[in-house]
Amino acid sequence: MADKNEDTGFIHLYTGNGKGKTTAAIGLAVRAAGAGKSVFIAQFVKGMHYAELDSLKRFPEIVVKQYGLDCFIVNSPTQRDIDAARAGLEEVTAAIADNHFDMVILDEVCIALYYKLFSVDEVISLLRKKTAEMEIILTGRYAPEELIATADLVTEMREIKHYYSRGVEARKGIEY
């Protein structure tokens, strides 16, 4: 089933207000690991423990790092939040430049951009460092037009109906 595009890497963007952006990215990571590819997942804004972290420990091909602290979404980010995100951006930039991974996932990068933890120009600059074979996945609500224009594949997750509106709280193993 191999074809001439097998060694071409693309930039994916999963955005929108619906559920499933991180889940889609993790699904791609697991698929890549199953094919023997190495994956680096950088989770921006997230610093809490999620069940996905336990699941991904089962895959030695997948490295996950979080660059978030406390949840500031209801407040404004602090300098510590900005510093953590910037440190993550530097580490991701180095991982892409070193070409050590086949796939790099910038989870919630659009939220980091929305809260101005770093700039869209910095993210686009880092995307330009990718090799032709590397696959990069970006996730998060509020994707800026510049990222949409840069990506090769853009999927918008749109919430049509959600049980949160009926008062159902986040459930372990499903939402976190």
C-alpha positions in Angstrom: 0.0 0.0 0.0 3.1 2.3 -0.1 3.0 5.1 -2.5 5.2 8.1 -3.4 3.7 10.2 -0.6 4.5 7.8 2.2 7.5 9.8 3.3 5.8 13.2 3.1 4.9 14.8 6.4 2.1 17.3 6.8 0.8 19.8 9.3 -2.6 19.0 10.8 -4.8 21.4 12.7 -7.7 20.3 14.9 -9.6 23.3 16.2 -13.2 24.4 17.0 -15.4 24.4 20.1 -16.3 20.7 19.9 -14.8 17.8 21.9 -12.2 15.6 20.4 -9.2 17.7 19.3 -6.7 16.2 21.8 -8.3 12.8 21.3 -7.7 12.9 17.6 -4.1 13.9 18.1 -3.6 11.1 20.6 -5.2 8.6 18.2 -2.6 9.7 15.5 0.2 9.3 18.1 -0.9 5.7 18.9 -1.2 4.9 15.2 2.2 6.3 14.5 3.7 4.4 17.5 2.1 1.2 16.2 3.9 1.8 12.9 7.3 2.1 14.7 7.4 5.9 14.6 8.6 8.1 17.4 6.3 10.8 18.8 6.8 13.9 21.0 3.6 15.3 22.6 3.9 18.8 24.0 0.8 19.8 26.1 0.6 23.5 26.4 -1.6 25.0 29.2 -2.2 21.5 30.6 -0.5 20.7 33.9 -3.1 18.4 35.5 -3.0 14.6 35.4 -5.2 13.1 32.7 -5.8 9.4 32.1 -4.2 9.8 28.6 -0.9 10.2 30.3 -1.1 6.8 32.0 -2.2 5.2 28.7 0.6 6.8 26.7 3.2 5.4 29.2 2.5 2.0 27.6 4.2 3.3 24.4 7.9 3.7 24.6 7.9 5.5 21.2 5.8 8.3 22.7 7.2 11.1 24.9 4.8 13.4 26.6 5.7 16.7 28.4 3.3 19.2 29.9 4.0 22.9 29.8 1.1 24.2 31.9 0.8 24.9 35.6 -2.5 25.6 37.4 -5.6 26.2 35.4 -5.7 29.9 34.5 -8.5 29.7 32.0 -10.9 31.4 34.4 -8.2 34.0 35.3 -5.4 35.7 33.4 -2.1 33.8 32.9 0.6 34.7 35.3 4.3 35.2 34.4 4.9 31.7 35.6 2.3 30.4 33.1 4.0 32.4 30.3 7.4 31.2 31.3 6.3 27.5 31.3 4.7 27.9 27.9 7.8 29.6 26.5 10.0 26.9 27.9 7.8 24.3 26.1 8.0 26.2 22.9 11.8 26.2 23.1 11.9 22.5 23.8 9.5 21.8 20.9 11.6 24.0 18.6 14.7 22.0 19.5 12.9 18.7 19.0 11.8 19.7 15.6 15.2 21.1 14.6 17.0 18.0 15.9 14.7 15.8 13.8 14.6 13.2 16.5 10.9 12.5 16.2 8.7 11.4 13.3 5.7 13.2 14.7 5.4 16.2 17.0 2.1 17.2 18.6 1.5 20.7 20.0 -1.6 20.0 22.1 -3.6 23.2 23.0 -1.1 25.4 21.1 -4.1 27.5 19.9 -5.2 28.2 23.4 -1.6 29.2 24.3 -1.8 31.6 21.3 -5.2 32.9 22.4 -3.9 33.8 25.8 -0.8 35.3 24.2 1.7 33.0 26.0 3.7 33.3 22.8 3.1 34.6 19.2 1.7 33.0 16.1 4.8 34.2 14.3 6.9 32.1 16.7 4.8 29.0 16.0 4.9 29.5 12.2 8.7 29.9 12.5 9.0 26.6 14.3 6.8 24.9 11.7 9.2 26.0 9.0 11.9 24.0 10.8 10.2 20.7 10.2 11.7 18.2 7.8 9.8 17.1 4.8 9.1 13.7 6.5 8.0 15.0 9.9 4.3 15.1 10.7 3.1 17.9 13.0 -0.3 18.1 14.7 -1.6 21.3 16.3 -4.7 21.4 18.5 -6.9 23.9 20.4 -9.8 26.2 20.1 -9.5 29.6 18.5 -7.0 28.7 15.8 -5.7 31.9 14.2 -6.1 32.4 10.5 -2.3 32.3 10.0 -2.2 28.7 11.3 -5.2 27.7 9.3 -3.5 29.0 6.2 -0.2 27.3 7.1 -1.7 23.8 7.8 -2.1 21.1 5.2 -5.1 19.6 6.9 -7.6 21.5 9.0 -10.5 19.9 10.9 -13.0 22.0 12.9 -14.7 20.1 15.7 -18.1 21.7 16.1 -20.2 21.1 19.1 -23.8 20.3 18.1 -24.9 18.7 21.4 -23.1 17.9 24.6 -24.2 16.3 27.9 -22.4 19.0 29.9 -25.5 21.1 29.2 -27.5 18.6 31.2 -25.1 19.0 34.1 -22.9 16.0 33.5 -19.5 16.7 34.9 -16.2 15.6 33.3 -15.7 11.8 33.7 -12.4 10.0 34.3 -11.3 8.1 31.3 -13.7 9.9 28.9 -13.1 13.7 29.4 -9.9 13.5 31.4 
